[in-house]
């Protein structure tokens, strides 16, 4: 069984910062979330509902 690694840098994960190895990597991940680094691009077509579905 392989040991879990940090989701940011690949070093061994530390239980106190799971799934990261340190507070630094946890903060890097938070910064990516806050600045839109993990945004999934969408197109106008993706935002429309099919004709047979209600918006409620």
mmCIF file of the N, C-alpha and C atoms, coordinates in Angstrom:
data_MODEL
# 
_entry.id   MODEL 
# 
loop_
_atom_site.group_PDB 
_atom_site.id 
_atom_site.type_symbol 
_atom_site.label_atom_id 
_atom_site.label_alt_id 
_atom_site.label_comp_id 
_atom_site.label_asym_id 
_atom_site.label_entity_id 
_atom_site.label_seq_id 
_atom_site.pdbx_PDB_ins_code 
_atom_site.Cartn_x 
_atom_site.Cartn_y 
_atom_site.Cartn_z 
_atom_site.occupancy 
_atom_site.B_iso_or_equiv 
_atom_site.pdbx_formal_charge 
_atom_site.auth_seq_id 
_atom_site.auth_comp_id 
_atom_site.auth_asym_id 
_atom_site.auth_atom_id 
_atom_site.pdbx_PDB_model_num 
ATOM 1   N N  . UNK A 1 1  ? 0.846   -1.170 0.000   1.00 0.00 ? 1  UNK A N  1 
ATOM 2   C CA . UNK A 1 1  ? 0.000   0.000  0.000   1.00 0.00 ? 1  UNK A CA 1 
ATOM 3   C C  . UNK A 1 1  ? 0.902   1.248  0.000   1.00 0.00 ? 1  UNK A C  1 
ATOM 4   N N  . UNK A 1 2  ? 0.623   2.187  -0.880  1.00 0.00 ? 2  UNK A N  1 
ATOM 5   C CA . UNK A 1 2  ? 1.437   3.387  -0.963  1.00 0.00 ? 2  UNK A CA 1 
ATOM 6   C C  . UNK A 1 2  ? 0.964   4.431  0.039   1.00 0.00 ? 2  UNK A C  1 
ATOM 7   N N  . UNK A 1 3  ? 1.907   5.224  0.515   1.00 0.00 ? 3  UNK A N  1 
ATOM 8   C CA . UNK A 1 3  ? 1.569   6.288  1.459   1.00 0.00 ? 3  UNK A CA 1 
ATOM 9   C C  . UNK A 1 3  ? 1.005   7.472  0.690   1.00 0.00 ? 3  UNK A C  1 
ATOM 10  N N  . UNK A 1 4  ? 0.007   8.150  1.246   1.00 0.00 ? 4  UNK A N  1 
ATOM 11  C CA . UNK A 1 4  ? -0.557  9.328  0.584   1.00 0.00 ? 4  UNK A CA 1 
ATOM 12  C C  . UNK A 1 4  ? 0.482   10.446 0.494   1.00 0.00 ? 4  UNK A C  1 
ATOM 13  N N  . UNK A 1 5  ? 0.394   11.209 -0.590  1.00 0.00 ? 5  UNK A N  1 
ATOM 14  C CA . UNK A 1 5  ? 1.311   12.320 -0.788  1.00 0.00 ? 5  UNK A CA 1 
ATOM 15  C C  . UNK A 1 5  ? 0.533   13.638 -0.843  1.00 0.00 ? 5  UNK A C  1 
ATOM 16  N N  . UNK A 1 6  ? 1.241   14.715 -0.640  1.00 0.00 ? 6  UNK A N  1 
ATOM 17  C CA . UNK A 1 6  ? 0.657   16.054 -0.660  1.00 0.00 ? 6  UNK A CA 1 
ATOM 18  C C  . UNK A 1 6  ? 0.048   16.345 -2.029  1.00 0.00 ? 6  UNK A C  1 
ATOM 19  N N  . UNK A 1 7  ? -1.126  16.933 -2.019  1.00 0.00 ? 7  UNK A N  1 
ATOM 20  C CA . UNK A 1 7  ? -1.827  17.252 -3.264  1.00 0.00 ? 7  UNK A CA 1 
ATOM 21  C C  . UNK A 1 7  ? -1.163  18.389 -4.027  1.00 0.00 ? 7  UNK A C  1 
ATOM 22  N N  . UNK A 1 8  ? -0.272  19.141 -3.405  1.00 0.00 ? 8  UNK A N  1 
ATOM 23  C CA . UNK A 1 8  ? 0.384   20.270 -4.049  1.00 0.00 ? 8  UNK A CA 1 
ATOM 24  C C  . UNK A 1 8  ? 1.799   19.923 -4.502  1.00 0.00 ? 8  UNK A C  1 
ATOM 25  N N  . UNK A 1 9  ? 2.633   19.403 -3.593  1.00 0.00 ? 9  UNK A N  1 
ATOM 26  C CA . UNK A 1 9  ? 4.055   19.220 -3.921  1.00 0.00 ? 9  UNK A CA 1 
ATOM 27  C C  . UNK A 1 9  ? 4.497   17.770 -4.053  1.00 0.00 ? 9  UNK A C  1 
ATOM 28  N N  . UNK A 1 10 ? 3.689   16.818 -3.592  1.00 0.00 ? 10 UNK A N  1 
ATOM 29  C CA . UNK A 1 10 ? 4.042   15.412 -3.731  1.00 0.00 ? 10 UNK A CA 1 
ATOM 30  C C  . UNK A 1 10 ? 4.853   14.834 -2.578  1.00 0.00 ? 10 UNK A C  1 
ATOM 31  N N  . UNK A 1 11 ? 5.163   15.645 -1.569  1.00 0.00 ? 11 UNK A N  1 
ATOM 32  C CA . UNK A 1 11 ? 5.867   15.132 -0.390  1.00 0.00 ? 11 UNK A CA 1 
ATOM 33  C C  . UNK A 1 11 ? 4.892   14.297 0.433   1.00 0.00 ? 11 UNK A C  1 
ATOM 34  N N  . UNK A 1 12 ? 5.410   13.481 1.378   1.00 0.00 ? 12 UNK A N  1 
ATOM 35  C CA . UNK A 1 12 ? 4.503   12.686 2.213   1.00 0.00 ? 12 UNK A CA 1 
ATOM 36  C C  . UNK A 1 12 ? 3.499   13.569 2.958   1.00 0.00 ? 12 UNK A C  1 
ATOM 37  N N  . UNK A 1 13 ? 2.256   13.129 2.959   1.00 0.00 ? 13 UNK A N  1 
ATOM 38  C CA . UNK A 1 13 ? 1.179   13.867 3.626   1.00 0.00 ? 13 UNK A CA 1 
ATOM 39  C C  . UNK A 1 13 ? 1.360   13.806 5.141   1.00 0.00 ? 13 UNK A C  1 
ATOM 40  N N  . UNK A 1 14 ? 1.028   14.901 5.820   1.00 0.00 ? 14 UNK A N  1 
ATOM 41  C CA . UNK A 1 14 ? 1.059   14.952 7.285   1.00 0.00 ? 14 UNK A CA 1 
ATOM 42  C C  . UNK A 1 14 ? -0.382  14.979 7.794   1.00 0.00 ? 14 UNK A C  1 
ATOM 43  N N  . UNK A 1 15 ? -0.716  14.150 8.757   1.00 0.00 ? 15 UNK A N  1 
ATOM 44  C CA . UNK A 1 15 ? -2.096  14.086 9.253   1.00 0.00 ? 15 UNK A CA 1 
ATOM 45  C C  . UNK A 1 15 ? -2.662  15.431 9.712   1.00 0.00 ? 15 UNK A C  1 
ATOM 46  N N  . UNK A 1 16 ? -1.817  16.290 10.279  1.00 0.00 ? 16 UNK A N  1 
ATOM 47  C CA . UNK A 1 16 ? -2.305  17.588 10.763  1.00 0.00 ? 16 UNK A CA 1 
ATOM 48  C C  . UNK A 1 16 ? -2.769  18.497 9.635   1.00 0.00 ? 16 UNK A C  1 
ATOM 49  N N  . UNK A 1 17 ? -2.253  18.287 8.416   1.00 0.00 ? 17 UNK A N  1 
ATOM 50  C CA . UNK A 1 17 ? -2.570  19.168 7.287   1.00 0.00 ? 17 UNK A CA 1 
ATOM 51  C C  . UNK A 1 17 ? -3.243  18.417 6.139   1.00 0.00 ? 17 UNK A C  1 
ATOM 52  N N  . UNK A 1 18 ? -3.768  17.256 6.403   1.00 0.00 ? 18 UNK A N  1 
ATOM 53  C CA . UNK A 1 18 ? -4.370  16.398 5.395   1.00 0.00 ? 18 UNK A CA 1 
ATOM 54  C C  . UNK A 1 18 ? -5.258  17.161 4.433   1.00 0.00 ? 18 UNK A C  1 
ATOM 55  N N  . UNK A 1 19 ? -5.154  17.053 3.132   1.00 0.00 ? 19 UNK A N  1 
ATOM 56  C CA . UNK A 1 19 ? -4.320  16.173 2.316   1.00 0.00 ? 19 UNK A CA 1 
ATOM 57  C C  . UNK A 1 19 ? -2.989  16.796 1.908   1.00 0.00 ? 19 UNK A C  1 
ATOM 58  N N  . UNK A 1 20 ? -2.465  17.700 2.712   1.00 0.00 ? 20 UNK A N  1 
ATOM 59  C CA . UNK A 1 20 ? -1.222  18.389 2.385   1.00 0.00 ? 20 UNK A CA 1 
ATOM 60  C C  . UNK A 1 20 ? -0.109  17.966 3.333   1.00 0.00 ? 20 UNK A C  1 
ATOM 61  N N  . UNK A 1 21 ? 1.120   18.461 3.046   1.00 0.00 ? 21 UNK A N  1 
ATOM 62  C CA . UNK A 1 21 ? 2.258   18.124 3.899   1.00 0.00 ? 21 UNK A CA 1 
ATOM 63  C C  . UNK A 1 21 ? 2.563   19.224 4.900   1.00 0.00 ? 21 UNK A C  1 
ATOM 64  N N  . UNK A 1 22 ? 2.049   20.426 4.658   1.00 0.00 ? 22 UNK A N  1 
ATOM 65  C CA . UNK A 1 22 ? 2.372   21.549 5.536   1.00 0.00 ? 22 UNK A CA 1 
ATOM 66  C C  . UNK A 1 22 ? 1.309   22.642 5.395   1.00 0.00 ? 22 UNK A C  1 
ATOM 67  N N  . UNK A 1 23 ? 1.384   23.601 6.303   1.00 0.00 ? 23 UNK A N  1 
ATOM 68  C CA . UNK A 1 23 ? 0.481   24.756 6.237   1.00 0.00 ? 23 UNK A CA 1 
ATOM 69  C C  . UNK A 1 23 ? 0.739   25.531 4.939   1.00 0.00 ? 23 UNK A C  1 
ATOM 70  N N  . UNK A 1 24 ? 1.997   25.595 4.495   1.00 0.00 ? 24 UNK A N  1 
ATOM 71  C CA . UNK A 1 24 ? 2.333   26.311 3.268   1.00 0.00 ? 24 UNK A CA 1 
ATOM 72  C C  . UNK A 1 24 ? 1.562   25.736 2.080   1.00 0.00 ? 24 UNK A C  1 
ATOM 73  N N  . UNK A 1 25 ? 1.576   24.428 1.913   1.00 0.00 ? 25 UNK A N  1 
ATOM 74  C CA . UNK A 1 25 ? 0.864   23.814 0.787   1.00 0.00 ? 25 UNK A CA 1 
ATOM 75  C C  . UNK A 1 25 ? -0.650  23.995 0.931   1.00 0.00 ? 25 UNK A C  1 
ATOM 76  N N  . UNK A 1 26 ? -1.162  23.947 2.155   1.00 0.00 ? 26 UNK A N  1 
ATOM 77  C CA . UNK A 1 26 ? -2.586  24.198 2.369   1.00 0.00 ? 26 UNK A CA 1 
ATOM 78  C C  . UNK A 1 26 ? -2.925  25.626 1.955   1.00 0.00 ? 26 UNK A C  1 
ATOM 79  N N  . UNK A 1 27 ? -2.050  26.580 2.267   1.00 0.00 ? 27 UNK A N  1 
ATOM 80  C CA . UNK A 1 27 ? -2.284  27.972 1.885   1.00 0.00 ? 27 UNK A CA 1 
ATOM 81  C C  . UNK A 1 27 ? -2.160  28.180 0.380   1.00 0.00 ? 27 UNK A C  1 
ATOM 82  N N  . UNK A 1 28 ? -1.266  27.461 -0.264  1.00 0.00 ? 28 UNK A N  1 
ATOM 83  C CA . UNK A 1 28 ? -1.153  27.531 -1.729  1.00 0.00 ? 28 UNK A CA 1 
ATOM 84  C C  . UNK A 1 28 ? -2.463  27.079 -2.355  1.00 0.00 ? 28 UNK A C  1 
ATOM 85  N N  . UNK A 1 29 ? -3.023  25.994 -1.852  1.00 0.00 ? 29 UNK A N  1 
ATOM 86  C CA . UNK A 1 29 ? -4.291  25.492 -2.363  1.00 0.00 ? 29 UNK A CA 1 
ATOM 87  C C  . UNK A 1 29 ? -5.421  26.495 -2.128  1.00 0.00 ? 29 UNK A C  1 
ATOM 88  N N  . UNK A 1 30 ? -5.479  27.082 -0.938  1.00 0.00 ? 30 UNK A N  1 
ATOM 89  C CA . UNK A 1 30 ? -6.497  28.079 -0.630  1.00 0.00 ? 30 UNK A CA 1 
ATOM 90  C C  . UNK A 1 30 ? -6.381  29.274 -1.563  1.00 0.00 ? 30 UNK A C  1 
ATOM 91  N N  . UNK A 1 31 ? -5.162  29.731 -1.816  1.00 0.00 ? 31 UNK A N  1 
ATOM 92  C CA . UNK A 1 31 ? -4.947  30.862 -2.713  1.00 0.00 ? 31 UNK A CA 1 
ATOM 93  C C  . UNK A 1 31 ? -5.437  30.535 -4.125  1.00 0.00 ? 31 UNK A C  1 
ATOM 94  N N  . UNK A 1 32 ? -5.214  29.307 -4.570  1.00 0.00 ? 32 UNK A N  1 
ATOM 95  C CA . UNK A 1 32 ? -5.706  28.905 -5.898  1.00 0.00 ? 32 UNK A CA 1 
ATOM 96  C C  . UNK A 1 32 ? -7.221  28.950 -5.956  1.00 0.00 ? 32 UNK A C  1 
ATOM 97  N N  . UNK A 1 33 ? -7.894  28.521 -4.895  1.00 0.00 ? 33 UNK A N  1 
ATOM 98  C CA . UNK A 1 33 ? -9.356  28.585 -4.844  1.00 0.00 ? 33 UNK A CA 1 
ATOM 99  C C  . UNK A 1 33 ? -9.837  30.026 -4.865  1.00 0.00 ? 33 UNK A C  1 
ATOM 100 N N  . UNK A 1 34 ? -9.214  30.877 -4.053  1.00 0.00 ? 34 UNK A N  1 
ATOM 101 C CA . UNK A 1 34 ? -9.673  32.258 -3.908  1.00 0.00 ? 34 UNK A CA 1 
ATOM 102 C C  . UNK A 1 34 ? -9.431  33.112 -5.142  1.00 0.00 ? 34 UNK A C  1 
ATOM 103 N N  . UNK A 1 35 ? -8.419  32.766 -5.926  1.00 0.00 ? 35 UNK A N  1 
ATOM 104 C CA . UNK A 1 35 ? -8.113  33.563 -7.119  1.00 0.00 ? 35 UNK A CA 1 
ATOM 105 C C  . UNK A 1 35 ? -8.669  32.949 -8.399  1.00 0.00 ? 35 UNK A C  1 
ATOM 106 N N  . UNK A 1 36 ? -9.451  31.874 -8.278  1.00 0.00 ? 36 UNK A N  1 
ATOM 107 C CA . UNK A 1 36 ? -10.072 31.271 -9.452  1.00 0.00 ? 36 UNK A CA 1 
ATOM 108 C C  . UNK A 1 36 ? -9.177  30.313 -10.201 1.00 0.00 ? 36 UNK A C  1 
ATOM 109 N N  . UNK A 1 37 ? -8.141  29.816 -9.572  1.00 0.00 ? 37 UNK A N  1 
ATOM 110 C CA . UNK A 1 37 ? -7.228  28.881 -10.220 1.00 0.00 ? 37 UNK A CA 1 
ATOM 111 C C  . UNK A 1 37 ? -7.860  27.534 -10.545 1.00 0.00 ? 37 UNK A C  1 
ATOM 112 N N  . UNK A 1 38 ? -8.934  27.192 -9.880  1.00 0.00 ? 38 UNK A N  1 
ATOM 113 C CA . UNK A 1 38 ? -9.588  25.902 -10.094 1.00 0.00 ? 38 UNK A CA 1 
ATOM 114 C C  . UNK A 1 38 ? -10.906 26.047 -10.864 1.00 0.00 ? 38 UNK A C  1 
ATOM 115 N N  . UNK A 1 39 ? -11.100 27.168 -11.530 1.00 0.00 ? 39 UNK A N  1 
ATOM 116 C CA . UNK A 1 39 ? -12.342 27.419 -12.261 1.00 0.00 ? 39 UNK A CA 1 
ATOM 117 C C  . UNK A 1 39 ? -12.429 26.497 -13.472 1.00 0.00 ? 39 UNK A C  1 
ATOM 118 N N  . UNK A 1 40 ? -13.588 25.923 -13.674 1.00 0.00 ? 40 UNK A N  1 
ATOM 119 C CA . UNK A 1 40 ? -13.851 25.126 -14.868 1.00 0.00 ? 40 UNK A CA 1 
ATOM 120 C C  . UNK A 1 40 ? -14.510 26.045 -15.881 1.00 0.00 ? 40 UNK A C  1 
ATOM 121 N N  . UNK A 1 41 ? -13.868 26.261 -17.023 1.00 0.00 ? 41 UNK A N  1 
ATOM 122 C CA . UNK A 1 41 ? -14.459 27.167 -18.004 1.00 0.00 ? 41 UNK A CA 1 
ATOM 123 C C  . UNK A 1 41 ? -15.815 26.653 -18.494 1.00 0.00 ? 41 UNK A C  1 
ATOM 124 N N  . UNK A 1 42 ? -16.732 27.565 -18.662 1.00 0.00 ? 42 UNK A N  1 
ATOM 125 C CA . UNK A 1 42 ? -18.066 27.217 -19.143 1.00 0.00 ? 42 UNK A CA 1 
ATOM 126 C C  . UNK A 1 42 ? -18.395 28.089 -20.340 1.00 0.00 ? 42 UNK A C  1 
ATOM 127 N N  . UNK A 1 43 ? -19.241 27.571 -21.200 1.00 0.00 ? 43 UNK A N  1 
ATOM 128 C CA . UNK A 1 43 ? -19.700 28.350 -22.340 1.00 0.00 ? 43 UNK A CA 1 
ATOM 129 C C  . UNK A 1 43 ? -21.179 28.657 -22.138 1.00 0.00 ? 43 UNK A C  1 
ATOM 130 N N  . UNK A 1 44 ? -21.681 29.585 -22.897 1.00 0.00 ? 44 UNK A N  1 
ATOM 131 C CA . UNK A 1 44 ? -23.091 29.955 -22.779 1.00 0.00 ? 44 UNK A CA 1 
ATOM 132 C C  . UNK A 1 44 ? -23.980 28.746 -23.034 1.00 0.00 ? 44 UNK A C  1 
ATOM 133 N N  . UNK A 1 45 ? -23.578 27.888 -23.917 1.00 0.00 ? 45 UNK A N  1 
ATOM 134 C CA . UNK A 1 45 ? -24.352 26.685 -24.230 1.00 0.00 ? 45 UNK A CA 1 
ATOM 135 C C  . UNK A 1 45 ? -24.489 25.790 -23.005 1.00 0.00 ? 45 UNK A C  1 
ATOM 136 N N  . UNK A 1 46 ? -23.442 25.701 -22.174 1.00 0.00 ? 46 UNK A N  1 
ATOM 137 C CA . UNK A 1 46 ? -23.476 24.879 -20.973 1.00 0.00 ? 46 UNK A CA 1 
ATOM 138 C C  . UNK A 1 46 ? -24.485 25.400 -19.958 1.00 0.00 ? 46 UNK A C  1 
ATOM 139 N N  . UNK A 1 47 ? -24.767 26.690 -19.961 1.00 0.00 ? 47 UNK A N  1 
ATOM 140 C CA . UNK A 1 47 ? -25.629 27.296 -18.958 1.00 0.00 ? 47 UNK A CA 1 
ATOM 141 C C  . UNK A 1 47 ? -27.113 27.133 -19.247 1.00 0.00 ? 47 UNK A C  1 
ATOM 142 N N  . UNK A 1 48 ? -27.478 26.832 -20.466 1.00 0.00 ? 48 UNK A N  1 
ATOM 143 C CA . UNK A 1 48 ? -28.896 26.684 -20.799 1.00 0.00 ? 48 UNK A CA 1 
ATOM 144 C C  . UNK A 1 48 ? -29.404 25.304 -20.403 1.00 0.00 ? 48 UNK A C  1 
ATOM 145 N N  . UNK A 1 49 ? -30.665 25.250 -19.990 1.00 0.00 ? 49 UNK A N  1 
ATOM 146 C CA . UNK A 1 49 ? -31.312 23.989 -19.656 1.00 0.00 ? 49 UNK A CA 1 
ATOM 147 C C  . UNK A 1 49 ? -31.956 23.404 -20.906 1.00 0.00 ? 49 UNK A C  1 
ATOM 148 N N  . UNK A 1 50 ? -32.027 22.095 -20.985 1.00 0.00 ? 50 UNK A N  1 
ATOM 149 C CA . UNK A 1 50 ? -32.775 21.497 -22.109 1.00 0.00 ? 50 UNK A CA 1 
ATOM 150 C C  . UNK A 1 50 ? -34.231 21.974 -22.102 1.00 0.00 ? 50 UNK A C  1 
ATOM 151 N N  . UNK A 1 51 ? -34.880 21.976 -23.244 1.00 0.00 ? 51 UNK A N  1 
ATOM 152 C CA . UNK A 1 51 ? -36.235 22.480 -23.366 1.00 0.00 ? 51 UNK A CA 1 
ATOM 153 C C  . UNK A 1 51 ? -37.230 21.746 -22.472 1.00 0.00 ? 51 UNK A C  1 
ATOM 154 N N  . UNK A 1 52 ? -36.977 20.489 -22.149 1.00 0.00 ? 52 UNK A N  1 
ATOM 155 C CA . UNK A 1 52 ? -37.930 19.710 -21.362 1.00 0.00 ? 52 UNK A CA 1 
ATOM 156 C C  . UNK A 1 52 ? -37.733 19.821 -19.850 1.00 0.00 ? 52 UNK A C  1 
ATOM 157 N N  . UNK A 1 53 ? -36.818 20.668 -19.383 1.00 0.00 ? 53 UNK A N  1 
ATOM 158 C CA . UNK A 1 53 ? -36.590 20.827 -17.941 1.00 0.00 ? 53 UNK A CA 1 
ATOM 159 C C  . UNK A 1 53 ? -37.016 22.226 -17.498 1.00 0.00 ? 53 UNK A C  1 
ATOM 160 N N  . UNK A 1 54 ? -37.602 22.288 -16.309 1.00 0.00 ? 54 UNK A N  1 
ATOM 161 C CA . UNK A 1 54 ? -37.980 23.573 -15.714 1.00 0.00 ? 54 UNK A CA 1 
ATOM 162 C C  . UNK A 1 54 ? -36.800 24.138 -14.948 1.00 0.00 ? 54 UNK A C  1 
ATOM 163 N N  . UNK A 1 55 ? -36.798 25.447 -14.743 1.00 0.00 ? 55 UNK A N  1 
ATOM 164 C CA . UNK A 1 55 ? -35.724 26.081 -13.972 1.00 0.00 ? 55 UNK A CA 1 
ATOM 165 C C  . UNK A 1 55 ? -35.949 25.967 -12.467 1.00 0.00 ? 55 UNK A C  1 
ATOM 166 N N  . UNK A 1 56 ? -37.103 25.538 -11.997 1.00 0.00 ? 56 UNK A N  1 
ATOM 167 C CA . UNK A 1 56 ? -37.398 25.456 -10.563 1.00 0.00 ? 56 UNK A CA 1 
ATOM 168 C C  . UNK A 1 56 ? -36.795 24.250 -9.981  1.00 0.00 ? 56 UNK A C  1 
# 
